[in-house]
């Protein structure tokens, strides 16, 4: 199969197709191998964007303007394109985009790779089994405006080269992310279906029932993917390198470390799927003396937090935070509390203090809660990023609510504001650092005999401004009677604080 020209050639080709006389020439979209129709394209900042509204119509969906954004429906499923956000809603799920979607010439434009992923997920959610592809340049027939409905058109056009074989690193059952470290490149696969693997010299071979694809962040690592009878096989091998693989739970992850040869050690920076190289983050000068950990006891004062089974979150969170600070100091680090009594602090004040004190790590201590009729136990550790699931999203909205004039503020408004900046944050090295920090705490908690539930992510406002690795620690469920009693028990608080302090030390030292 012939491949589409490289990026420089691609831009030249687009310039030809986007001349005024051929303004709506586009790319041919295919569904399950059948040509659907031409989708308008435009070049923007050296990337290719497609009309998501026209794409939706061609696929039998119904787009309409909603709250300055775009709502696309297919049966009972829908996606919502949010202005100035590099993410879209699919029900409770948030799907990250490679680039921010935008409105221009009365059309909503989305980068071509993300558009395939988003529309495929929408159709699957509506009950269809589909596989979407770009099949090269269409015939340039005019397309209507976003307001004009158009039935699905099927054109008997011969297959043409695809714009790219690159696939966004998410799938129905498997997601892939990469991290670039000084001594290694780390590949992490999160999965919910069946996955098997075997170690081979310099890498692994993986087989799964979920679609899996990724792009190698380093030319030394060779990625090969094949599918057969509903199974996907992926090999990732760095010839001449040493690789190490291991598994983690909550969520289920397979981690592969490709250890760099000593001659190819690289500066630590995030590795992204974006075609543009990530900027090298400014390295903070090494601290003279002990590392500083800022510990934030959630809620306080007029904000009690969660209240259940005769306990208030603000009281227990402060007790645990004080014990954690004591154990952190006992391990040779410094610790400061954002509050050491029952006072109210605004959410943004908490990380402002951590930044002012030039902290090396930030931990916000909370207690979890579920609505009546739902049950769960265990410790959850969150980082600020796009939400893992609807429970993470719901928790973020609760924690993001401010107390304003004696009543609960709107946590949803703050959460929506955060979604508008999360696309940029996905390319921020702090997410990588916070993930490593959270995993260190999780591992230490498990070793310390704590009921560790999972590491997850959601847009928590209290973590927004942190200039250092930051996590939100949900120590347990106050809504669960037996766990609420446990969390109020001083000996259990000591056990929890000691394990978390060891995790902090393991990460910082």
Secondary structure as GFF3:
##gff-version 3
##sequence-region A 1 509
A	DSSP	alpha_helix	7	17	.	.	.	ID=ss1
A	DSSP	three_ten_helix	20	22	.	.	.	ID=ss2
A	DSSP	beta_strand	26	31	.	.	.	ID=ss3
A	DSSP	beta_strand	34	44	.	.	.	ID=ss4
A	DSSP	beta_strand	47	51	.	.	.	ID=ss5
A	DSSP	alpha_helix	52	58	.	.	.	ID=ss6
A	DSSP	beta_strand	62	66	.	.	.	ID=ss7
A	DSSP	beta_strand	69	74	.	.	.	ID=ss8
A	DSSP	beta_strand	77	81	.	.	.	ID=ss9
A	DSSP	beta_strand	87	90	.	.	.	ID=ss10
A	DSSP	beta_strand	93	96	.	.	.	ID=ss11
A	DSSP	beta_strand	102	104	.	.	.	ID=ss12
A	DSSP	beta_strand	107	111	.	.	.	ID=ss13
A	DSSP	alpha_helix	112	125	.	.	.	ID=ss14
A	DSSP	beta_strand	132	137	.	.	.	ID=ss15
A	DSSP	beta_strand	174	180	.	.	.	ID=ss16
A	DSSP	beta_strand	184	191	.	.	.	ID=ss17
A	DSSP	beta_strand	195	200	.	.	.	ID=ss18
A	DSSP	beta_strand	203	208	.	.	.	ID=ss19
A	DSSP	beta_strand	221	228	.	.	.	ID=ss20
A	DSSP	beta_strand	231	238	.	.	.	ID=ss21
A	DSSP	beta_strand	242	248	.	.	.	ID=ss22
A	DSSP	beta_strand	253	259	.	.	.	ID=ss23
A	DSSP	three_ten_helix	262	264	.	.	.	ID=ss24
A	DSSP	beta_strand	292	297	.	.	.	ID=ss25
A	DSSP	beta_strand	307	308	.	.	.	ID=ss26
A	DSSP	beta_strand	311	312	.	.	.	ID=ss27
A	DSSP	alpha_helix	313	330	.	.	.	ID=ss28
A	DSSP	beta_strand	334	337	.	.	.	ID=ss29
A	DSSP	alpha_helix	347	356	.	.	.	ID=ss30
A	DSSP	beta_strand	361	368	.	.	.	ID=ss31
A	DSSP	beta_strand	379	384	.	.	.	ID=ss32
A	DSSP	alpha_helix	390	399	.	.	.	ID=ss33
A	DSSP	beta_strand	403	404	.	.	.	ID=ss34
A	DSSP	beta_strand	407	408	.	.	.	ID=ss35
A	DSSP	alpha_helix	411	425	.	.	.	ID=ss36
A	DSSP	alpha_helix	429	447	.	.	.	ID=ss37
A	DSSP	beta_strand	452	458	.	.	.	ID=ss38
A	DSSP	three_ten_helix	461	463	.	.	.	ID=ss39
A	DSSP	beta_strand	469	477	.	.	.	ID=ss40
A	DSSP	alpha_helix	481	487	.	.	.	ID=ss41
A	DSSP	alpha_helix	490	508	.	.	.	ID=ss42
###
